[in-house]
Amino acid sequence: MKVTVKFFAHLRDLVGKKSTIEVDLEEGATVSRLMAELCMDEQVRATLLDENRELKSDITILKNGREIRFLEGMDTKLESGDEISVFPVVAGGNQTD
C-alpha cells in the first residue's frame, strides 16, 4: 500500500526540499512502521526521534488531518491512500498588551 507523507517548514530539507513523498508499506502498517521506514536515514532519525526512538515532543504528525496523539499514537493503523503530515511544533512570537 502507498501513503503520502508531507513535510512542512524546515523538515522539507530532510527529503531533499521536496515537500511530499510516497512510501510503500505492507498492509496493516502503523505510524510506527512508517517512522521506521523514514528513519532509515540518520539525519531524519535524529530530527524526528529521541534517543529512545520515540517521537520528539516538538514534532506533530497528522493522519488525514487528525493528530495521531488523539488517535492511537504511533500505533495508529494506516491505510492505502492516507496522507500523513509531519510538522515541527511552532512556538514563540511576541505578545503585545
N, C-alpha and C positions, 0 to 999 in steps of 0.2 A: 504494500500500500504506500501511497505517497502523501506526505503532508508538506505544507508550505510553511516556511519559517521566515518571519520578517524581523529584521534587526533595526533598532531605532537609535538615533543620536550617535554617540561615539562608538557604539557597538557595531555599527556598519563596517568599521575598519577591520573588524575581526574576520569578515568574509570578503575581503578584497574590495571594499567600498560598494559592493552590491547590497542592496537592502533586502533582497528576497532570494532564498534558495529553496530547492525542493529536496526532500530527504526521503529515501526509500527505507521503509521499516517493515518488519514482519507483522502480520495481522495480530491484533490484541496488544500491540506495544503500548507502553506508558510514556509519560513525560520523562520519567527517569531514564528509560531506554533511549529516548531521543537525545537527552543530555549526554548520555554515554557516547553516542554516535558523534555528536557535535564536539565533544570534549576530547576526542582523539588527538586534536591539535592542542599542543601545550599552552599556547597563548590564549586560546578560547577557554580551556580548563581554568587557567589562572584568573581569568576575568570573571567567569560565571560561578565557579565553585570555590568553597573554602577548603582548608586543609583536611577536613573530614569528608570531602566530596559532597557536601550539602550545598544547596543553592545559597549564594551570598545574600545577605539581607538587603543589599542595595540593588538587587535585580528583581524585576517583576516579569512574570510570564502569564500571558493570557492565552486561553484556548477559545477560539471563535468569539473573542471579545469578553470572555469571563475569566477573572483572575483564578488561577489554579489553587490559590490559597483557600478559596471558598468552594472548591470542588473537592478533589481528593488529593490535593498537593501533587507531589512528584509521582504518586500512584494513579493520577488521572489517566484513564484509558484514552487512546487516540483512535480515530477512525480515518479511513481514506478521505482525502479532501479537506481535512481540518486545517485551519490557519492558526499558527502559533506565532504570537508576537512577543518579542523579548525587548524589554525596556530597562534602562538604568533608572533608579529612583531619582526623581527630581526634587531637590530641596533647596532651601535658601531663598534669597531675594530680600528686598528691602521692604520694610513695613513703615508706612508713614502714619502719623497721627492726624 
